[in-house]
Amino acid sequence: MRSCLIDKLSYLYELSQPAYLFAPEPPRRRCQDSLLIDRLDELRPLEARAHQRADDLRTLALWLERDVLSLAGPDLPTRQELFDFIVEQLRQREPEDPSRIGTMRVALQNQRNDLLAFAGVLDQKLDAIASDTAVAGHLVRATCLLHRKPTSVAFWQAWNRLHAAIDRRFHEVWTAVSQALHDTPRSSSLVENLNSRLRNCLTLRHHLDGGRAWLELLKFFVNHRRFTRSRCSGRVGKSPREAMTGEAHSHSLTLLGLGPLQPRQI
């Protein structure tokens, strides 16, 4: 039994090994070796350039992620300057791979303002915090940048320096900046969520005339339809209008002039 298992293992081992370990090597001519060496010498520079290009693109991607598109980052003009630098670096490397690098460069260049729109909103919030707390703007910005890595040793060193600079208002500024970062969305997910809710209503009504009137009716319906469920328990049974204004209103059909809602008869 043991010899049988050993034979099977040996067979599996032979199958797992490259064929050239067991097959006799065919004789090669010296001219073939020289051709392979010449071909290898031609490919090595290409390999080196490919590795260098991959390293450059990886570095640019990290800059874009951590220094430009990161929520806790510099002000909008600095982000725009860094963004333009990254796009220019991609443009210089575009001839090496136009189908991929060129496509990415064009996409970034065309969406520059949309991708960085959140930074302008965040700058306004940080300026408001600096004005409300009477703290210098660069210290508020430093508090924002401190949110990048809240677990490293450098974080606690910067925390102590910033705490000493702001003094007794440090925790107030930190809380306000944290809330500002939390309330500033970087993506278009909110718009996409609304579009997903409206898409079915819009695509199924192409045959209706008076598109503007239909949009007004749709807006009225969305604003006055009461929530049947929600993550926030205070919104259940309320319409967006009631949730925003805090004032109750009649049923949407009644508001349209169709009379009071009649009770259901059983």
KAHU-V320790 format. One record per helix or strand of 3 or more residues. SS is the DSSP state (2 for helix, 1 for strand). FROM is the first residue (numbers start at 0). TO is the last residue. Records with the same first field share a line. If there is no record, write none. Layout:
BEGIN
SS->FROM-TO, FROM-TO
END
This chain:
BEGIN
2->1-15, 18-20, 29-67, 75-95, 97-109, 111-114, 116-132, 136-144, 152-181, 188-202, 210-223, 232-234, 239-244, 251-254
END
